[in-house]
Amino acid sequence: MTSSTAPSVTDTQAAPQGSHMWVLTLGMPGGAQTTAGGTWTPPAGATRYDVFVALRNHVVARHPQMASANCVFFSLEPNQL
């Protein structure tokens, strides 16, 4: 018999997490898209725009072909319920 249970909160918090959760999707017109996400603690005094630019640069560094891509989706939320 197989038992299926949801992971506990302690299971998902095993590794340290940042203060904010983010998701960013970049897409080329009529072409490829990439979505990335994670958690991050922005530097003190950072604006939402500062965080967007830093995260976009982070994604483009890993996917250089997205350097001229459009932002299709961006979400930045406090990492708490």
C-alpha positions as CSV (number, residue, x, y, z in Angstrom):
1,M,0.0,0.0,0.0
2,T,1.3,3.5,-0.9
3,S,0.8,6.4,1.4
4,S,0.7,9.9,-0.1
5,T,1.1,12.9,2.2
6,A,2.0,16.5,1.6
7,P,5.5,17.5,2.6
8,S,5.7,19.2,6.0
9,V,6.7,22.9,6.2
10,T,10.0,21.8,7.8
11,D,10.7,19.6,4.8
12,T,10.5,22.5,2.4
13,Q,12.5,24.9,4.7
14,A,15.6,22.7,5.1
15,A,17.8,25.1,3.2
16,P,18.0,28.9,4.1
17,Q,15.7,31.0,2.0
18,G,15.7,34.6,1.0
19,S,13.3,37.2,2.2
20,H,11.5,37.4,-1.2
21,M,10.3,34.8,-3.8
22,W,10.6,35.7,-7.4
23,V,9.6,34.3,-10.8
24,L,10.7,35.8,-14.1
25,T,9.8,34.7,-17.7
26,L,11.7,36.1,-20.7
27,G,10.5,35.5,-24.2
28,M,11.8,36.2,-27.7
29,P,9.1,37.5,-30.1
30,G,7.6,34.4,-31.8
31,G,10.3,32.2,-30.3
32,A,11.8,30.7,-27.2
33,Q,11.0,31.4,-23.6
34,T,12.7,30.8,-20.3
35,T,11.3,30.9,-16.8
36,A,13.4,31.1,-13.7
37,G,12.6,31.6,-10.0
38,G,13.9,31.3,-6.5
39,T,14.3,33.3,-3.3
40,W,16.6,36.2,-2.6
41,T,17.2,38.9,0.0
42,P,17.7,42.2,-1.8
43,P,20.2,44.7,-0.4
44,A,18.9,47.3,2.0
45,G,17.3,50.2,0.2
46,A,16.8,48.3,-3.1
47,T,13.8,49.2,-5.1
48,R,11.5,46.8,-6.9
49,Y,13.1,48.0,-10.2
50,D,16.6,47.4,-8.8
51,V,15.6,43.8,-8.0
52,F,14.0,43.3,-11.4
53,V,17.2,44.5,-13.2
54,A,19.4,42.3,-11.0
55,L,17.3,39.2,-11.5
56,R,16.9,39.8,-15.3
57,N,20.7,40.1,-15.5
58,H,21.0,36.9,-13.4
59,V,18.7,35.0,-15.8
60,V,20.5,36.4,-18.9
61,A,23.9,35.4,-17.6
62,R,22.6,31.8,-17.5
63,H,20.7,32.1,-20.8
64,P,22.7,34.6,-23.0
65,Q,20.4,34.0,-25.9
66,M,17.7,35.9,-23.9
67,A,19.7,39.2,-23.7
68,S,17.2,41.0,-26.1
69,A,14.1,39.1,-24.9
70,N,11.0,40.8,-23.6
71,C,9.8,40.3,-20.0
72,V,6.7,38.2,-20.3
73,F,6.1,37.8,-16.5
74,F,7.7,39.1,-13.3
75,S,6.6,38.4,-9.7
76,L,8.3,39.5,-6.5
77,E,6.6,38.7,-3.3
78,P,7.6,38.5,0.4
79,N,8.6,34.9,1.1
80,Q,6.1,34.3,3.8
81,L,2.5,33.1,4.1
